[in-house]
Amino acid sequence: MTDYCEEQRNELEALEAIYPDSFTVLSENPTSFTITVTSEAGENDETVQTTLKFTYSEKYPDEAPLYEIFSQENLEDNDVSGILKLLALQAEENLGMVMIFTLVTAVQEKLNEIVDQIKTRREEEKKKKEKEAEEAEKQLFHGTPVTIENFLSWKAKFDAELLEIKKKRMKEEEQAGKNKLSGKQLFETDHNLDTSDIQFLEDAGNNVEVDESLFQEMDDLELEDDEDDPDYNPADPESDLTD
């Protein structure tokens, strides 16, 4: 007859020696304890961790122990589901043998795989972003390939915009022409124009400077009066040259 209590006691002593920093007894009847499992550090020192809770059944190890995820860090929901499935598979394969160390070791390997998957996902995301950036840069420099369809579409839009600009300009010019006043209208609306020319002449007359030296030798000039010449004929320009 199998002494289940003896086997369970011996396994507990072994587990406490193997996991001194992460093994914790929660209760003795029924025997319940936790073991914290941490993955190896990833590329950026990230880790994933879970604390497994085990409870011995009355006929353990001929019956599987009860197990659950007591707590976890940095695990996705699908990771937790994967660990529980792994524990169920390992427990079924190891019935009849003490199995806690085997279960914990399987979970440890699973956590290391998850860290590697995180690294792979990050690398894939990085490559994806780099590829998207390259495609965006190519699109920026090369633009959209010109086809007959998109050229005609662009031309129709361009012609419509150009027509709107011309209409707007003609409307502005027409409006400007309506607002332009004639000379008569300017004089009627601005009475300062009535006296502006006179005022200008008055201001200019007050400021005219005459160089008197230009007229100093006028008295010394001998000027002949053509009318005093008896041979002068106003109708005959050559009559003045007979002398």
Secondary structure as UniProt FT lines:
FT   HELIX           4..18
FT   TURN            20..22
FT   STRAND          23..28
FT   TURN            29..30
FT   STRAND          31..38
FT   TURN            43..44
FT   STRAND          49..55
FT   TURN            58..62
FT   STRAND          66..73
FT   HELIX           77..93
FT   TURN            94..96
FT   HELIX           100..142
FT   HELIX           148..179
FT   HELIX           183..189
FT   HELIX           192..206
FT   HELIX           212..215
FT   TURN            216..217
FT   HELIX           218..220
FT   HELIX           226..228
FT   TURN            230..231
FT   TURN            234..235
FT   HELIX           237..241
//
